[in-house]
Amino acid sequence: MNNRNFTYSSAFRKSLSLQKILSLLLLCTALFISGCSVTKKLPAGESLYVGASIKIQADSAVNKKEIATVKTQLEAFVKPKPNSAILGFPYKVWFYYLFGEPKSESGFKSFFRKRFGEPPVLASRSVIGANAKQIGLLLNNQGYFRSTASGVLTEKNRKTTADYTINLHERYIVDTIKFSTKDTSVFGKAFVASQTRSLIKKGTPYQFDMISAERERIDNLLKRRGFYYFRPDFIIIKADSSLATHKVNLTFEVKPSTSQVAKKLYFIRDVHVLADYGESAVNDSIKDLESNYKGIKIFDRTGSFRPKIFADAIGFRRGGKYGSAIQDVSLSRLINLNGNFKFVKNTFELVPRSDSALLDVFYFLTPLKAKSVVADLNATTKSNNYTGSNISISWLNKNTFKGAELLKITANAGLEFQVGGASSTVGALNTTRFSIESNLSLPRFTIPFVTINPTRNQALPKTNINIGYEQLKRGGLYDLTSLRTSLTYAWKQNASIEHSVTPLLVNLVKASNFSEDFALEYFRNPILYEEILDNKIIMSTAYTFSYMPQNRANSRHNFSFTGGVEVAGNLASLLAKLGSNDDASVSTLFGVTYPQYARFDADFRYGYRLTQNLRLANRFLVGYGLPYGNSFFLPTVKQYVAGGNNSIRAFPARTIGPGSYLRTGSLLEQTIGGQSGDIKLEFNTELRAKFNQYIHGAIFVDAGNVWMQKDADIYGADAVFTKDFYKQVAIGTGIGLRFDFSYLILRFDLATPVRKPYLQENERWVLKDFNLGNPEWRKENLVLNIAIGYPF
């Protein structure tokens, strides 16, 4: 789905009248005062449950920090949760009773009650007793053996609280862990060896959840080693505790009743693939029609797929040992095979023999239609006074050469026109853009002698071949034509790490049809215009590394990192040296200049879950471009920009920097489309709150800027990155409202600058000038960002 992003800096020109504010305050007051009427609408003899209190009576050995942690945990654990409230007022219950009882399920009253209301949570003594029992069980499962809980209800004015008293005893600590079995077979040795990476360590608190996780770990490890029929519930745990030392010894054993079937190593006999599986059952007639390719028996009635794709995706072979890792990887590859299959089902059958240790593997695949057409129409409004529309049509074939090759051809046409702030020199600058692009994604490497590990890579590697053409007409100034092609290899090393290598990217840019006004501007700044609009060929090589570790269950933390490097001009320079070059100052290839640069990028993201409905999200971006040889600075298409709805939201897109440069609105700026630089630093942090299933909120702070690497007399010396860069950082803050419709997130972020780097150094902090009641201040400083999806 294409983003549809809109940014307005003047959306709040009209001030709120005092009458509107007063009316709003009166309404809120009326709602708050009317809270007392909520309890009157409750059923006779019932009272409204408004929450719970926890009182802990602990042994002297339990410290205050541990008591506070247990209390916080129990407050979140206690059921039920009271009704949603604001300042103690159960507003959703008020909405629930607002229009009385609905007469039908389809009327307005029923709709309003279901949409905005919430039935009252009533106090119950039976729930209190059940909670007390569950609290005691929870504490014992966490090592607080013999701890108990009791609860009473306290009612006042038909509002009831549940008051719980906890008798908390000292926690037990794990002293020893032992894996024991009398079995000396391969299974017994594997079971004992699984202790090596135990999740449970000596000196850690006893936790039943950790013991359950340990059983799952042992089961997963044994299945990876070939014990297909083993199950976690075959493992028993004996806990020997000492009251005097508050220590516990754990012994893991295999149930004596465990059958020999679960203790066998299993090997693969046959691998079957039903490539067009529907209602047909697996029977002998189907097996008779199977073709054999590299040990895989394939039934493809329509001949839609070449057998090689299944041999690449499936890691099992006849005679090989079963392993759950191979099972998971093979299934993952088939599911992610460029969207060719709607359903993928995998089963194993024991070969019917009394002493059998052989399995038959079956893959049932339900194909999707290979060809489709997608059309997309969107409108844009940009901060540089441009508005317009864009239409794109894409044709897709997900099985182009019968090997799950995805071919996508996209035609795109758009028009942007200036609705204000036109240049006095040339008037409004209207832009038309047309492009056509073809991308072919192959689910394999097209590199000789390079193979993949069938037991590790979660998805098949991909080879992406891209060819594109674009024509841009910058009305009144110039035309730009671009022809590009690239070759990229992408693969997953494991579930957390991805790599992408682009050995060759070629982009040929040609400028033409220069206007007289543009020619005059050229003589004022020839260096910049030659760098931006001179015919050039960009030849680069790039590498990207992505790391997103899999988080443990219930972890509060999540982290990801994406880094990349791109180097351009070296191959072009080598080819140029093989030919003649009459220009000693600027090197050319086939008579066309080529830029030379190195670009390094890093994107760090960290999230921390404070509570179930409150999360802190952070992002830190670093971009460093190093032009050399032919280039004074990076090509404009490779430069960094700041501002906009996914960057520093208090400033419109491309209006920050470089350094302390002040935007003037000149023809030069309109030509290059905004401000950019060779270096970028940016930090974003958001406190995200979930109000309900559909409505989320946020408070955010953004900071950063872009800078030039060298002073080329373009933006001035203050645009160059120096040791005093921190004095030129732009800062913005604001609030956000997001609507989560599951299939998309509609985002509204209202932001204002806190620090403006383009002002005089002693005037850059502008929060002191905050004046929401001033229309001119609002027009200048409030920016409303409307976008699809989160900013990061």
C-alpha positions in Angstrom: 0.0 0.0 0.0 1.4 3.4 -0.9 1.7 6.0 1.8 -0.6 9.0 1.5 1.0 11.7 3.5 -0.3 15.2 4.0 1.3 18.0 6.0 -0.3 21.3 6.8 1.3 24.2 8.7 -1.8 26.5 8.6 -4.6 24.1 9.6 -5.1 25.9 12.9 -5.5 29.5 11.7 -8.9 30.0 13.3 -8.8 30.4 17.0 -11.1 28.6 19.4 -13.6 31.1 20.9 -13.9 31.5 24.7 -17.5 30.4 24.3 -16.4 27.0 22.9 -13.8 26.4 25.5 -16.3 27.4 28.3 -18.9 25.0 26.8 -16.4 22.2 26.7 -15.5 22.8 30.3 -19.2 22.9 31.4 -19.8 19.6 29.5 -16.9 17.9 31.3 -18.1 19.2 34.6 -21.6 18.0 34.0 -20.4 14.5 33.1 -18.2 14.3 36.2 -21.0 15.5 38.5 -23.4 13.1 37.0 -21.2 10.1 38.0 -23.3 9.7 41.1 -26.2 8.7 38.9 -24.4 5.7 37.5 -24.8 3.6 40.6 -28.6 4.4 40.7 -29.0 2.6 37.4 -27.4 -0.6 38.7 -29.6 -3.7 39.3 -31.2 -3.8 42.7 -28.9 -5.1 45.4 -25.7 -4.8 43.3 -22.8 -2.4 43.6 -20.1 -1.2 41.2 -16.7 -2.8 41.4 -14.1 0.0 41.3 -10.8 -1.8 41.9 -8.6 -3.7 44.3 -6.1 -2.9 47.0 -3.2 -5.2 47.9 -1.7 -5.3 51.4 1.4 -7.5 51.9 2.5 -9.0 55.2 6.0 -10.4 54.4 8.7 -12.3 56.3 11.6 -10.2 57.5 13.9 -11.8 54.9 11.9 -10.3 52.1 13.2 -6.8 51.2 11.2 -3.8 50.3 12.1 -3.8 46.6 10.9 -7.4 46.3 7.6 -6.6 48.1 7.0 -3.7 45.7 7.6 -5.9 42.7 5.2 -8.5 44.0 2.6 -5.9 44.7 2.8 -4.4 41.2 2.5 -7.9 39.7 -0.5 -8.8 41.8 -2.3 -5.5 41.0 -2.0 -6.4 37.3 -3.0 -10.0 38.0 -6.2 -9.5 40.0 -9.5 -10.0 38.1 -11.8 -8.5 37.0 -10.6 -5.2 35.8 -12.8 -2.2 36.8 -14.6 -0.2 34.2 -12.7 2.5 32.3 -12.7 5.8 34.3 -11.5 9.3 34.0 -10.7 11.0 37.3 -12.7 8.2 39.0 -15.7 8.7 36.7 -16.9 5.5 34.9 -17.7 7.3 31.7 -18.3 4.2 29.6 -20.9 2.9 32.2 -22.5 6.3 31.9 -22.7 5.9 28.1 -24.0 2.4 28.6 -27.1 3.7 30.5 -27.4 7.1 28.7 -30.3 6.2 26.4 -31.8 3.4 28.5 -32.4 -0.2 27.5 -32.5 -0.8 23.7 -35.7 -2.2 22.3 -33.9 -4.0 19.5 -30.5 -5.2 18.6 -30.4 -3.1 15.4 -31.5 0.3 16.7 -29.4 3.4 17.5 -29.5 2.7 21.3 -28.0 -0.7 20.8 -25.4 0.6 18.4 -24.4 3.4 20.8 -24.2 1.1 23.8 -22.0 -1.4 22.0 -19.8 1.2 20.4 -19.2 3.6 23.2 -20.6 2.0 26.3 -19.4 -0.7 28.7 -21.5 -2.9 31.0 -20.9 -2.3 34.7 -18.5 -4.6 36.5 -20.4 -5.8 39.5 -18.8 -6.8 42.8 -18.9 -10.5 43.6 -17.8 -12.4 46.7 -17.3 -15.6 44.7 -14.8 -13.8 42.5 -12.9 -12.6 45.6 -12.5 -16.1 46.8 -11.4 -17.4 43.4 -8.9 -14.5 43.2 -7.4 -15.3 46.6 -6.9 -18.9 45.6 -5.3 -17.9 42.3 -3.0 -15.4 44.0 -1.8 -18.1 46.4 -1.1 -20.5 43.4 0.7 -17.8 41.5 3.0 -17.0 44.5 3.8 -20.7 45.1 4.6 -21.1 41.4 7.1 -18.3 41.7 8.9 -19.9 44.6 7.1 -18.2 47.5 6.1 -21.6 49.0 3.2 -21.7 51.5 2.3 -18.1 50.8 -1.5 -17.4 51.1 -4.0 -14.7 50.3 -7.4 -13.6 51.6 -9.8 -11.0 50.5 -12.8 -9.0 51.7 -15.2 -6.6 50.0 -15.6 -3.0 51.2 -18.7 -1.1 50.0 -19.6 2.6 50.2 -22.4 4.3 48.3 -22.9 1.2 46.1 -19.2 1.3 45.1 -17.1 -1.7 46.2 -13.4 -2.3 46.4 -11.7 -5.7 46.9 -9.1 -5.6 49.7 -6.6 -8.4 49.6 -4.1 -9.4 52.4 -1.1 -11.4 51.3 1.1 -13.5 53.7 4.3 -13.6 51.7 7.1 -16.0 52.8 10.7 -16.0 51.8 11.4 -17.1 48.2 13.1 -20.4 47.4 16.3 -20.4 45.3 17.5 -23.2 43.0 20.5 -24.9 44.4 21.2 -27.8 42.0 19.9 -29.0 38.6 20.3 -32.6 37.5 19.2 -34.5 34.4 18.9 -38.2 35.4 18.1 -41.4 33.4 19.1 -45.0 33.5 18.8 -45.2 29.7 22.2 -45.7 28.1 20.9 -45.6 24.5 21.3 -42.8 22.0 18.2 -41.2 23.4 19.4 -41.4 27.1 22.7 -39.7 26.1 20.9 -37.0 24.2 18.6 -36.3 27.1 21.5 -36.0 29.6 23.5 -33.8 27.1 20.5 -31.4 26.8 21.4 -30.0 30.3 24.3 -28.1 28.8 22.2 -25.1 27.8 19.6 -25.3 30.5 17.5 -22.1 31.1 17.6 -22.7 34.8 20.8 -21.6 36.6 22.0 -22.2 40.1 21.1 -19.3 42.4 18.1 -18.1 40.5 14.6 -18.0 42.1 12.4 -21.0 41.6 9.8 -20.3 38.9 7.3 -22.8 37.5 7.1 -20.9 34.2 10.8 -21.3 33.8 10.5 -25.1 34.5 7.8 -25.3 31.8 10.0 -23.4 29.4 12.8 -25.8 30.2 10.6 -28.8 29.3 9.8 -27.1 26.0 13.5 -26.5 25.3 14.4 -30.1 26.0 11.6 -31.2 23.7 12.7 -28.9 20.9 16.3 -30.0 21.2 15.4 -33.7 21.1 13.2 -33.1 18.1 16.0 -31.2 16.3 18.1 -34.4 16.9 15.6 -36.7 15.3 13.3 -37.9 18.1 10.0 -37.0 16.2 7.5 -38.6 18.6 8.9 -37.2 21.9 6.7 -34.8 23.8 7.3 -32.3 26.7 4.9 -34.1 29.0 7.2 -37.2 28.9 9.4 -35.2 31.3 8.8 -35.1 35.0 10.5 -32.7 37.5 11.2 -33.6 41.1 11.7 -30.7 43.5 13.4 -31.3 46.8 13.1 -28.3 49.0 14.6 -27.4 52.4 12.7 -25.3 54.8 15.8 -24.3 56.8 17.8 -23.0 53.8 15.0 -22.0 51.4 16.8 -23.8 48.6 15.4 -26.4 46.1 17.1 -29.2 44.2 15.6 -30.0 40.8 15.9 -33.3 39.0 14.6 -33.8 35.4 13.7 -37.4 34.5 11.9 -39.2 31.7 8.6 -40.9 32.7 9.2 -44.6 33.1 6.0 -45.2 31.1 7.4 -43.4 28.0 7.1 -45.8 25.0 10.1 -46.8 22.9 8.4 -45.1 19.9 9.2 -41.7 21.6 12.8 -42.8 22.2 13.7 -43.7 18.6 15.7 -41.7 16.1 13.6 -41.3 12.9 14.8 -41.2 9.3 13.0 -40.1 6.1 11.8 -42.7 3.6 9.8 -40.7 1.0 9.1 -37.0 0.4 5.8 -36.3 -1.3 4.6 -32.9 -2.7 1.1 -32.4 -3.9 1.5 -29.1 -5.8 -2.2 -28.6 -6.7 -3.8 -30.1 -3.6 -7.6 -29.7 -3.3 -10.2 -32.1 -2.2 -8.2 -35.1 -3.4 -7.0 -37.6 -0.8 -3.6 -39.2 -0.9 -4.0 -42.6 -2.5 -2.2 -45.1 -4.6 -3.5 -43.7 -7.9 -2.0 -40.3 -7.1 1.3 -41.9 -6.0 1.4 -43.7 -9.4 1.3 -40.3 -11.2 4.1 -38.7 -9.2 7.4 -37.7 -10.9 10.7 -38.1 -9.1 13.2 -35.2 -8.9 16.3 -35.4 -6.7 14.6 -37.8 -4.3 11.3 -35.8 -4.1 8.1 -37.3 -5.4 6.0 -34.6 -7.0 2.3 -34.7 -8.1 1.5 -31.6 -10.2 -1.5 -32.4 -12.3 -1.4 -29.0 -14.2 2.3 -28.8 -14.6 2.4 -25.3 -13.2 5.7 -25.6 -11.3 9.1 -26.8 -12.3 10.3 -29.5 -9.8 13.5 -27.6 -9.0 11.7 -25.1 -6.9 10.5 -27.8 -4.5 14.0 -29.4 -4.3 15.3 -25.9 -3.4 12.7 -25.3 -0.7 12.5 -28.6 1.0 15.4 -29.8 3.1 14.3 -33.4 3.6 15.7 -36.2 1.4 15.3 -40.0 1.3 17.6 -41.6 3.9 18.2 -38.3 5.8 17.6 -37.9 9.5 14.4 -36.1 10.7 15.0 -32.8 12.4 12.5 -30.2 13.5 14.8 -27.4 12.2 14.7 -28.8 8.7 10.9 -29.1 9.1 10.4 -25.5 10.2 12.8 -24.1 7.5 11.2 -26.1 4.7 7.7 -25.0 5.7 8.7 -21.4 6.0 10.3 -21.4 2.5 7.2 -22.8 0.9 4.9 -20.3 2.7 7.1 -17.4 1.6 7.6 -18.5 -2.0 6.6 -15.2 -3.5 3.0 -15.7 -2.4 2.3 -18.6 -4.8 0.4 -20.8 -2.3 -2.7 -20.0 -0.3 -2.3 -22.9 2.1 0.7 -25.0 2.9 0.2 -28.1 5.1 2.9 -30.5 6.2 2.3 -34.0 7.8 4.4 -37.0 8.7 3.3 -40.6 8.6 5.1 -43.5 10.3 5.9 -46.3 7.8 3.7 -49.3 8.9 6.2 -51.7 10.2 6.6 -53.2 13.7 10.2 -52.0 14.1 9.9 -49.0 11.9 11.9 -45.9 12.5 11.0 -44.4 9.1 8.7 -41.4 8.2 7.0 -40.4 5.0 6.8 -36.6 4.6 3.8 -35.0 2.8 3.4 -31.4 1.6 0.0 -30.3 0.5 0.0 -27.0 -1.5 -3.0 -25.0 -2.6 -1.9 -22.6 -5.3 -3.2 -19.0 -5.8 -3.8 -17.3 -9.1 -0.4 -16.3 -10.6 -1.5 -13.2 -12.5 -3.1 -10.0 -11.2 -3.5 -6.3 -11.9 -3.3 -3.6 -9.2 -4.2 0.0 -9.6 -3.5 2.8 -7.1 -4.6 6.4 -7.1 -3.4 8.9 -4.5 -3.3 12.6 -3.8 -0.5 14.5 -2.1 0.0 17.9 -0.5 3.5 18.9 0.3 5.1 21.6 2.5 6.7 23.3 -0.5 3.2 24.5 -1.7 2.9 21.6 -4.2 -0.2 19.5 -4.6 -1.1 16.9 -7.1 -2.2 13.4 -7.9 -0.5 10.2 -8.9 -1.8 7.0 -10.6 0.0 3.7 -10.9 -0.9 0.4 -12.5 1.0 -2.8 -11.8 0.8 -6.2 -13.6 2.1 -9.1 -11.5 3.0 -12.7 -12.4 4.0 -14.7 -9.4 5.1 -17.8 -11.4 6.6 -16.3 -14.5 8.9 -19.1 -15.6 7.1 -21.9 -13.5 9.7 -21.5 -10.8 7.9 -19.0 -8.5 9.6 -16.1 -10.2 7.8 -12.8 -9.4 7.6 -10.4 -12.3 6.1 -6.9 -11.5 5.8 -4.2 -14.2 4.6 -0.8 -13.0 3.6 2.3 -14.9 3.3 5.5 -13.0 2.1 9.0 -14.0 1.7 12.0 -11.8 1.2 15.8 -11.8 2.2 18.3 -9.2 1.3 22.0 -9.4 2.2 25.0 -7.2 -0.8 26.5 -5.5 1.1 29.3 -3.7 4.5 30.8 -3.1 5.4 30.8 -6.8 8.7 32.3 -7.8 8.6 35.9 -9.0 11.0 34.9 -11.7 9.3 32.1 -13.5 5.9 31.9 -11.8 4.4 28.6 -10.8 6.5 25.5 -11.3 4.3 22.6 -12.4 5.9 19.1 -12.5 4.8 16.1 -14.5 6.3 12.7 -14.0 6.1 9.5 -15.9 7.9 6.2 -15.1 7.8 2.6 -16.0 9.6 -0.1 -14.0 10.1 -3.8 -14.2 11.3 -6.0 -11.4 12.0 -9.7 -11.5 12.5 -11.6 -8.3 14.0 -15.1 -8.5 13.8 -17.4 -5.4 17.4 -18.5 -5.8 20.9 -17.2 -6.3 22.0 -16.8 -9.9 25.6 -17.0 -9.0 27.7 -20.1 -10.1 29.0 -22.3 -7.3 26.9 -20.5 -4.6 24.5 -22.7 -2.6 22.4 -22.4 0.5 22.3 -24.4 3.7 19.0 -26.4 3.7 18.8 -26.6 7.5 19.4 -22.9 8.4 18.1 -20.3 5.9 14.5 -19.5 6.9 13.6 -18.3 3.3 15.1 -19.1 -0.1 17.6 -16.5 -1.2 16.4 -14.0 -3.8 17.9 -12.5 -6.9 16.2 -9.2 -7.8 16.7 -7.7 -11.3 15.4 -4.1 -11.7 15.1 -1.9 -14.8 13.4 1.5 -14.8 12.8 4.6 -16.8 11.6 7.9 -15.6 10.9 11.3 -17.3 10.4 14.4 -15.2 9.3 17.8 -16.7 10.0 20.6 -14.3 7.8 23.2 -16.0 9.5 26.4 -16.9 13.0 25.2 -16.0 14.2 21.9 -17.4 13.5 18.2 -18.2 15.2 15.2 -16.5 15.4 11.7 -18.0 16.6 8.8 -15.9 17.4 5.2 -16.9 18.4 2.8 -14.1 19.1 -0.9 -13.6 20.3 -2.9 -10.7 21.1 -6.5 -9.6 20.6 -7.4 -5.9 21.1 -10.6 -3.9 19.1 -10.9 -0.6 19.1 -13.8 1.9 18.3 -14.6 5.5 21.1 -16.0 7.5 18.7 -17.1 10.3 15.5 -15.9 11.9 17.2 -12.7 13.1 19.8 -11.7 10.5 19.3 -10.6 6.8 21.8 -9.6 4.2 21.4 -7.7 0.9 24.2 -7.2 -1.6 23.8 -5.0 -4.8 27.0 -5.7 -6.8 25.9 -3.2 -9.5 23.5 -0.3 -9.7 23.6 1.9 -12.8 21.7 5.2 -13.0 22.0 7.4 -16.1 20.6 10.9 -15.7 20.2 13.4 -18.6 19.0 17.0 -18.4 17.6 18.9 -21.3 15.3 21.7 -22.4 16.7 24.4 -20.1 14.7 27.6 -20.0 16.2 31.2 -20.3 15.4 31.9 -16.6 17.2 28.7 -15.6 20.2 29.7 -17.7 20.5 33.0 -15.8 20.3 31.2 -12.5 23.0 28.8 -13.6 25.6 31.6 -14.0 24.9 32.7 -10.4 25.8 29.2 -9.0 27.4 27.1 -11.7 28.9 24.5 -9.3 25.6 23.5 -7.8 23.8 23.4 -11.1 26.4 21.3 -12.8 26.4 18.9 -9.8 22.6 18.6 -9.8 21.6 18.8 -13.5 24.7 17.9 -15.5 24.4 14.6 -17.4 25.9 11.9 -15.2 26.1 8.2 -14.7 26.0 6.7 -11.2 27.6 3.3 -10.9 27.6 2.0 -7.3 27.8 -1.1 -5.1 25.9 -1.5 -1.9 25.5 -3.8 1.1 22.8 -3.9 3.8 22.7 -5.8 7.1 19.6 -6.2 9.2 19.4 -7.6 12.7 16.1 -8.1 14.6 16.6 -10.6 17.4 13.7 -12.7 18.5 12.4 -11.6 21.8 11.7 -14.0 24.7 8.1 -14.5 25.7 6.8 -11.6 27.8 10.0 -9.6 27.2 9.6 -5.8 27.7 12.4 -5.0 25.3 12.7 -5.1 21.5 15.6 -4.0 19.4 16.6 -3.8 15.8 19.4 -2.5 13.7 19.8 -1.9 10.0 23.1 -0.7 8.6 24.4 -0.2 5.1 27.2 1.0 2.9 27.2 2.2 -0.7 30.3 3.0 -2.8 30.0 4.7 -6.2 32.3 5.7 -8.9 35.2 3.2 -8.5 34.1 1.0 -11.4 33.3 4.0 -13.6 36.8 5.4 -12.8 38.4 2.1 -13.7 36.5 2.0 -17.0 37.3 5.6 -17.7 41.1 5.0 -17.3 40.8 2.4 -20.1 39.6 5.1 -22.5 40.6 8.6 -23.3 39.8 11.6 -21.1 40.7 15.1 -22.3 39.3 16.9 -19.3 41.9 16.9 -16.6 39.6 18.4 -13.9 36.6 16.2 -14.2 36.7 12.6 -15.3 34.1 11.2 -17.6 32.9 7.8 -18.9 31.7 7.8 -22.5 31.6 11.6 -22.3 29.4 11.6 -19.2 30.6 12.7 -15.7 30.3 10.2 -12.9 30.0 11.0 -9.1 32.3 9.4 -6.6 31.2 8.9 -3.0 30.9 6.5 -0.1 27.7 6.5 2.0 27.3 4.9 5.4 23.9 4.4 7.1 22.8 3.1 10.5 19.3 2.8 11.9 18.9 1.8 15.6 15.5 1.1 17.1 14.6 0.3 20.7 11.3 -0.2 22.3 10.4 -0.7 25.9 6.9 -1.8 27.2 6.2 0.1 30.4 2.8 -1.4 30.9 0.3 -3.4 28.9 -1.0 -0.2 27.3 2.0 2.1 27.5 5.2 1.7 25.4 8.3 3.8 24.8 9.6 3.7 21.2 13.0 5.2 20.1 15.0 5.6 16.9 18.5 6.9 16.2 19.6 7.5 12.6 23.1 8.2 11.4 24.0 8.9 7.8 27.5 9.8 6.6 28.3 10.6 3.0 31.9 11.1 1.8 32.2 12.7 -1.6 35.6 12.4 -3.3 37.2 12.5 -6.7 34.7 14.0 -9.2 32.2 15.1 -6.5 32.0 18.1 -4.2 29.0 16.6 -2.5 26.6 13.6 -2.9 24.2 13.5 -5.8 21.0 15.1 -4.7 19.1 11.8 -5.1 21.6 10.3 -2.5 21.6 13.2 -0.1 19.9 13.2 3.3 16.9 15.3 4.2 15.1 16.1 7.5 11.6 17.2 8.5 8.2 15.8 7.5 5.8 13.3 8.9 8.4 10.4 9.3 11.2 12.6 10.5 11.3 15.8 12.6 7.6 16.4 12.6 7.6 20.0 13.8 9.2 21.1 10.5 7.8 20.5 7.0 9.7 18.1 4.8 13.1 19.2 3.5 13.1 22.5 5.3 15.8 21.8 7.9 19.5 22.5 7.3 22.0 22.0 6.1 23.4 23.3 9.4 22.0 26.7 10.2 21.0 27.6 6.6 17.9 29.8 6.4 15.5 28.9 3.6 14.8 31.9 1.3 12.3 30.5 -1.2 14.6 31.2 -4.2 14.5 29.7 -7.6 17.5 27.6 -6.6 15.6 26.0 -3.7 12.6 25.4 -6.0 14.9 23.8 -8.5 16.4 21.2 -6.2 13.1 20.7 -4.3 14.3 21.4 -0.8 17.3 21.4 1.6 19.6 18.4 1.9 23.1 17.5 3.0 25.8 14.8 3.1 25.6 14.0 6.8 22.5 13.3 9.0 21.9 12.8 12.7 18.4 12.2 14.0 16.8 11.0 17.2 13.1 10.3 17.8 11.3 9.2 20.9 7.6 8.5 21.4 5.6 7.5 24.4 2.7 5.5 22.9 -0.5 4.9 24.8 -3.3 2.5 23.9 -6.7 4.0 24.9 -8.7 1.1 23.5 -8.6 -1.3 20.6 -8.9 1.4 18.0 -7.6 4.6 19.4 -4.0 5.2 20.4 -2.2 8.4 21.5 1.4 9.6 21.7 3.7 12.2 23.0 6.9 12.7 21.0 10.2 14.6 20.7 12.2 14.7 17.5 15.7 16.1 17.1 18.3 16.3 14.3 19.7 18.0 11.3 21.7 17.5 8.1 25.0 19.0 7.2 27.4 19.4 4.2 30.7 17.5 4.2 32.6 20.4 2.5 32.1 24.1 1.9 31.4 24.4 -1.8 30.1 28.0 -1.5 26.5 26.7 -1.9 24.9 27.0 1.5 27.7 28.9 3.3 30.2 27.9 6.0 27.5 27.4 8.6 26.2 24.4 6.7 29.4 22.4 7.1 29.6 19.7 9.9 32.0 20.8 12.7 32.7 20.0 16.3 29.9 22.5 17.2 27.3 20.5 15.3 25.1 20.2 18.5 24.5 23.9 18.4 22.6 23.5 15.1 20.3 20.6 16.1 16.6 21.2 15.4 14.2 20.0 18.1 10.4 19.6 17.9 7.7 18.1 20.1 4.1 17.3 19.9 1.2 15.0 20.5 -0.3 12.3 18.3 -3.6 10.5 17.7 -3.7 7.2 15.8 -6.6 5.1 14.7 -5.9 1.4 14.3 -8.1 -0.3 11.8 -6.0 -3.5 11.8 -5.4 -3.3 8.0 -4.0 0.3 8.3 -3.1 2.9 10.9 -4.3 6.5 10.3 -2.0 8.9 12.1 -2.4 12.5 13.1 0.6 14.2 14.7 0.5 17.8 15.8 3.9 19.3 16.4 5.6 22.6 17.2 9.3 23.6 17.0 11.3 23.9 20.3 14.6 24.8 18.7 15.1 26.4 15.2 18.7 26.1 14.0 18.4 28.7 11.3 17.9 31.6 13.8 20.6 33.5 15.5 22.5 31.3 18.0 21.1 33.1 21.1 17.5 33.0 19.7 17.2 29.4 18.6 15.2 28.1 21.7 11.7 29.3 20.8 9.5 27.5 23.4 9.4 30.7 25.4 7.5 32.2 22.5 4.7 29.6 22.8 1.4 31.4 22.3 -1.5 29.1 21.2 -3.9 32.0 21.3 -2.1 34.0 18.6 -3.2 33.1 15.0 0.1 34.3 13.5 2.1 32.1 15.9 -0.1 29.1 15.1 0.3 29.7 11.4 4.1 29.8 11.7 4.7 27.1 14.3 1.9 24.4 14.3 2.4 21.6 11.8 -0.2 18.9 11.4 1.1 15.7 9.9 -1.4 13.2 8.5 0.0 9.9 7.4 -0.5 6.1 7.1 1.4 4.0 9.5 3.8 4.7 12.4 6.7 7.1 11.8 9.1 4.3 12.9 
